[in-house]
Amino acid sequence: MKLVGLTGTLGSGKSTVGRLFEGWGASRIDTDELARQVVRPGRPALERIRENWGERILAPDGSLDRPALRRIVTEDSDARRRLEGIVHPAVLELLSERLREARSGGCEVAVLEVPLLLEAGLERMCDLVVTVDAPLEVRKSRVCGERGLSEREFAALDDAQLSGEEKRGRADIVVENGGSVSELEAAARAAWDAIQRADEAEGGPGGRWSVDLHMHTRHSKDCLSDPADVVATARRVGLDRIAITDHDEIEGAFEAHRSAPDLVIVGEEVRTAEGLDLIGLFLREHIPPGGNFREVAEAIRSQGGVTYLPHPFDRWRGSDEVYLESVIDCVDVVEVFNARVHDPQRNERARAWAEEHGLPVGAGSDAHTLREIGKGRVKLAPFDGPEGFVRSAAEGEIEGAASAHWVHLGSTWAKLRKRLPI
């Protein structure tokens, strides 16, 4: 499925373009509509909004009084951020459901219509970005006339977004909407034809995904990072896929995957009876620690997962060639760059060992703090599922730089903090 991000400046007519795309065969997901759904009476988001701003934001029938709430957040940037903190997570959860439905329904092109697509970093999950724009005075006339906003309200809302120039510069396709309806339809049709002609990314430098295959959340004993913050940080630093691999736990990966199924690979870093670590990727169930290396590998593969060998020659967490030779049939992919391995020779040793045995390669930040995410990456051709991932990893391109030594203090502090009384 090709995912097209559709955005634009305030009053530019992006919803009109979205409806045209829908008429030409796209599955349209309008986040404004999703935002209306999550604040309907009876929904948790509406109750949280009422708790923050009281009964004054409710209409007589108990529904949200949108103009009243808009007046509050237009004048108060802190209130706007609090509102976004309530509404955005609920919208993202509903968005994930819609994307799953589109994929399972065999959709070829899905259009994700988001006013703040670029501001939120959601363009990274899209194959193409379309921006709709129009001259400022045209947009102001439309919004103030059709929605009843004052010029001051329009200016405040417009200033909260990226400028038209910035949005145009970050788009793959720009649709101009400063003229007649027929001119807009012609411009939208040209954009749709360009979307239809665009090839799916099938490798090559411009089409490769940037993937961090090893990171942790607060579900690991030595990490305090919330799964939602891990997801947001991964998007911000430009990652296309991440594997969440908590120590002997899997709930953090499930939690992140529920909010961002397009981004998160469910994994777990399992401690074996030999004191080594083996990561399972594309897992469906938790694997308890304590089995021997071969037993853990079999448990991963029984779920259709991929065995990923992390930091194989690290001074404290690794092994040696003699032992690894005895279990080499249990290894699908080798981590040849780990950003927490500060001796470069140990990463190089892992790369040489993988090359000697013809094993696919991966890389990871091993992040236990948010600042580490993305420090280790592998560039892969787009993949779908475990088998596609292993094929892509056979031609992986490693990128990264070692994290600062202080990051280990972060892990130590996390362990201590979890032992301290609250």
Buried (B, 14 or more C-beta within 10 A) or exposed (E): BBBBBBBBBBBBBBBBBBBBBBEBEBBBBBBBBBBBEBBEEEBEBBEBBBEBBEEEBBEEEEEBBEEEBBBBBBEEEEBBEBBBEBBBBBBBBBBBEBBEEBBEEEBEBBBBBBBBBBBBBBBBBBBBBBBBBBBBEBBBBBBBEEBEBEEEBBBBBBEBBBEBEBBBEBBBBBBBBBEEEEEBEEBBBEBBEEBEEBEEBEBEEEBBBBBBBBBBBBBBBBBBBBBBBBBBBBBBBEBBBBBBBBBBBBEBBBBBBBBBBBBBBBBBBBBBEBEBBBBBBBBEEBBEBEBEBBBBBEBBBEBEBBBBBBBBBBEEBBBEEEBBEEBBEBBBBBBBBBBBBBEEEBBEBBBEBBEEEEBBBBBBBBBBBBBBBBBBBBBBBBBEEBEEBBEBBEEBBBBBEBBBEEBBEBBEBBEEEBEEEE
